[in-house]
Amino acid sequence: MNGAEAWQTEKKPAFTSNRQVFRFIGGNLVSFFGDQIYIIALPLMVLALTGSPLSMGIVAAIERVPVLLQPLAGVLADRLNRKRLLLFCDFFRFLLLGSIGALFLYEMMTIYVLYAAAFVIGLLGQLYQTSQFASIPKLVRKQDLDLVNAWNTGMFHTAVFLAPGLGGWIVAIYNPGVGMILNSFSFLIGFLVVWSLRLEGERRQGEKRPFT
């Protein structure tokens, strides 16, 4: 067995004692809750700025455009250090969403800034999701992979079920800007969780598969 194979087969703990994967799932749950608040807050911001349902549809479409770039996200996740990609995406979404919320609160936001922000957020989301999915095998044993994916999916659906009510309550009591700022902190928590993870093989991967 060569060095690269030994690195990839390094022993990982069983699922029930794998603290890393529980941090990973917990961080995802917080992020999923934040995403649902964002889904409510963004259209309300557009409506407040323009009063136009058409503009709400435009900003939603702009956010989805980066789906077309998913193959490129796959290449980047395969070639680059995935942990750094995850950290990059979380940190810049934290800054971007926090800035959007603050600008809206101080009535300095424009619809064109929201259009641009929606595109960047969608782009970072695609890159994050691709890198995250590719990172899961680094955290768990092969036989636990399906179980971890099931837990992760379960956390997502839990957030989809519970978070819209929470987001609507926050927006109704305060305003969409506050909801966006709270969402930004979900990405800060995600950043700290990813920072704490040891994604095995990342250094090897970076050395073994450079751009050519």
Solvent accessible surface area in square Angstrom, and as a share of the most:
residue,aa,sasa,rsa
1,M,170,0.76
2,N,89,0.46
3,G,39,0.37
4,A,25,0.19
5,E,85,0.38
6,A,50,0.39
7,W,68,0.24
8,Q,91,0.40
9,T,88,0.51
10,E,70,0.32
11,K,189,0.80
12,K,26,0.11
13,P,65,0.41
14,A,40,0.31
15,F,17,0.07
16,T,119,0.69
17,S,72,0.46
18,N,2,0.01
19,R,193,0.70
20,Q,38,0.17
21,V,0,0.00
22,F,83,0.34
23,R,91,0.33
24,F,7,0.03
25,I,7,0.04
26,G,33,0.32
27,G,6,0.06
28,N,5,0.02
29,L,49,0.24
30,V,52,0.30
31,S,13,0.08
32,F,30,0.13
33,F,47,0.20
34,G,3,0.03
35,D,44,0.23
36,Q,17,0.08
37,I,10,0.05
38,Y,11,0.04
39,I,93,0.47
40,I,42,0.21
41,A,0,0.00
42,L,8,0.04
43,P,39,0.24
44,L,66,0.33
45,M,0,0.00
46,V,0,0.00
47,L,72,0.36
48,A,73,0.56
49,L,65,0.32
50,T,52,0.30
51,G,53,0.51
52,S,31,0.20
53,P,101,0.64
54,L,133,0.66
55,S,14,0.09
56,M,53,0.24
57,G,41,0.40
58,I,68,0.35
59,V,1,0.01
60,A,50,0.39
61,A,58,0.45
62,I,40,0.20
63,E,32,0.14
64,R,155,0.57
65,V,68,0.39
66,P,0,0.00
67,V,69,0.40
68,L,141,0.70
69,L,72,0.36
70,Q,83,0.37
71,P,99,0.62
72,L,98,0.49
73,A,7,0.06
74,G,28,0.27
75,V,74,0.43
76,L,49,0.24
77,A,3,0.02
78,D,41,0.21
79,R,78,0.28
80,L,62,0.31
81,N,31,0.16
82,R,28,0.10
83,K,47,0.20
84,R,173,0.63
85,L,18,0.09
86,L,1,0.01
87,L,20,0.10
88,F,95,0.40
89,C,0,0.00
90,D,2,0.01
91,F,75,0.31
92,F,90,0.37
93,R,15,0.06
94,F,42,0.17
95,L,77,0.38
96,L,45,0.22
97,L,1,0.01
98,G,18,0.17
99,S,56,0.36
100,I,3,0.01
101,G,0,0.00
102,A,37,0.29
103,L,57,0.28
104,F,30,0.12
105,L,69,0.35
106,Y,163,0.62
107,E,161,0.72
108,M,126,0.56
109,M,12,0.06
110,T,66,0.39
111,I,28,0.14
112,Y,164,0.62
113,V,67,0.39
114,L,0,0.00
115,Y,42,0.16
116,A,60,0.47
117,A,6,0.04
118,A,1,0.01
119,F,72,0.30
120,V,61,0.35
121,I,12,0.06
122,G,9,0.09
123,L,66,0.33
124,L,14,0.07
125,G,10,0.09
126,Q,26,0.12
127,L,23,0.11
128,Y,17,0.06
129,Q,104,0.46
130,T,27,0.16
131,S,0,0.00
132,Q,17,0.08
133,F,140,0.58
134,A,28,0.22
135,S,0,0.00
136,I,4,0.02
137,P,63,0.40
138,K,23,0.10
139,L,3,0.02
140,V,3,0.02
141,R,77,0.28
142,K,182,0.77
143,Q,127,0.56
144,D,13,0.07
145,L,48,0.24
146,D,117,0.60
147,L,78,0.39
148,V,0,0.00
149,N,41,0.21
150,A,62,0.48
151,W,108,0.38
152,N,19,0.10
153,T,70,0.41
154,G,32,0.31
155,M,41,0.18
156,F,81,0.34
157,H,107,0.48
158,T,53,0.31
159,A,0,0.00
160,V,60,0.34
161,F,167,0.70
162,L,92,0.46
163,A,0,0.00
164,P,47,0.30
165,G,55,0.53
166,L,75,0.37
167,G,0,0.00
168,G,30,0.29
169,W,146,0.51
170,I,11,0.06
171,V,18,0.11
172,A,86,0.66
173,I,94,0.48
174,Y,133,0.51
175,N,49,0.25
176,P,17,0.11
177,G,0,0.00
178,V,38,0.22
179,G,0,0.00
180,M,0,0.00
181,I,46,0.23
182,L,82,0.41
183,N,1,0.00
184,S,1,0.01
185,F,97,0.40
186,S,7,0.04
187,F,4,0.02
188,L,49,0.24
189,I,76,0.39
190,G,4,0.04
191,F,38,0.16
192,L,104,0.52
193,V,26,0.15
194,V,5,0.03
195,W,160,0.56
196,S,54,0.35
197,L,4,0.02
198,R,123,0.45
199,L,11,0.05
200,E,18,0.08
201,G,0,0.00
202,E,13,0.06
203,R,183,0.67
204,R,96,0.35
205,Q,14,0.06
206,G,35,0.34
207,E,117,0.52
208,K,140,0.59
209,R,101,0.37
210,P,73,0.46
211,F,122,0.51
212,T,163,0.95
